[in-house]
Amino acid sequence: MPHVSENFSCSVIYDISSFTSSILQDGKILKIDADAMVKSYASVSETIEIVSDAFSTKFGCKTSTEKINVVNSLKPLNENIELNESFPAMNLKKIVDLNAEISNLENEQTNNKIKFKAKLKINAYGFSNDDTPDFYEKTVPISFEINKNLNPNNNQMNIGLNIEKLEFSLDENQNLNLKINFQLNGLVNSLNEIDIIDKIDLDEKELKPKSTAALTLFYPQPNDNIWEIAKRFSACPNDIMEANKLTNETITDEIMLIIPTNSQMKQ
């Protein structure tokens, strides 16, 4: 992939669409031809300069904001899945070879799990009860889940499921028993909407009154935003978060905030 370096997180998903094999004339070499669809995803973290304070100044100012969509790439998914399936094999009494294909992969996210479901197509080659060559085909639903703590409301997932190992056997009741090892690969993107300042107008003729208080306390309401609180008290948002040891710009609990004094406002 062009422009991708070692700083990127990458995920590769492939799907085998057709597969043929043949033995060459010397009888020792197996020739395999396959068509595959390969999808590659790459992401990189980047730091950009943003405005973090527009209010801790001695002058009045007006700001306008706009909402933008931000995509945060989470860690790639890389999971080994093992499934055991069993179902009647119709009239086959012996299986010589078997292959399987996966289709219709879907996922459903909850707060701590990702649930998957898909269709597994089985093609079996062998002999029937009267010892004649026979072919058996069946499509069965499969499902599994993995533990992953994700927000289910704002994620995009690019997932691929590939069969790494397939074991099969026929029991005495002519039930086909499968043991399948899958490799689950993918990339999860978290979609978020944030507000950014797109314009600041500073009025040097409008002087703010200086605060004489040594300490200002404020009781915000749940869902109040630090940026709006900073605007109300002519304070720096980062100073408020540092003074109260906050990690989230939105207030979620009933707490008391310490508002740093603006007695020494910035120019």
C-alpha positions, 0 to 999 in steps of 0.5 A: 500500500502506498504511503504506509510506513511502520507507524501505521496499524494495519489489518488484512482481510482475505476471502478465497472465492475459488479453489482448484487443485491438480497433481502434476505428471510426476505424481509428486507435486500438487498444483493449486490455483485460487482466486482471493479478494484481499482488503487492507486497512491502515490507520495512523495516529496524528496530533494536530494543533487545536484551540484549547482556550478562548476565555481566560483573557482580559478582553471580551470575545465571541466564538463560533463552533462547528461539528466535525466527525472524527474517526478513531481507530481502535486496536485491530481484532485478531482472534482464534475461534474454534467451533464444533458442529455435528449433523446427519451426513445423509447416505454417506458411509465414508468421506474422502475429502471435505471443504467448507466456505463462509458467507453472510458474516454479520455482527452485533455489538453490546457493551462487552461482547461482539456476537457473530453469525454466518453461514457455513457451506459444507461440500463432502466427497465420498461413498454412499451406502452402496459403495458408489461415489457420492457428493454431499452438500449442506449449508448450516448457520454458525454463531459465536461471540468474543469478549470486547468492551466497545461502545455499541452505538458508534463503531464501524467494523471491517471483519474477515473470517477465514478457515485455518484448520478443518477436521472431520469424521463420520460416527457410527450413526452416520453423523458428520462431526466437524472441528473448525478453527477460524481466524478472525481479523478486522479493524474497529473504528470508533465514530465520534462527533466533536465541536471545534472553534472555527472563528474567534473575534476578540474585542479589545474595547471590552474589558472583563471585570477582574475577580477578587475571589481567592477561590471560586466553587461551582456545582455543575449539572450532569451533562454540563460541558467544561468549555461552557463552564470556562466561558461562564467564568472567563477561565481556561478549560484545561486549568479547570480540568487539571484543578479537578483532575477530570479526564472527560470534558462532559460532567457525568456526576453531581460534583463540586468544581474548583474554578481557577481564579482569573485575577491574572488574566492572559493578554 
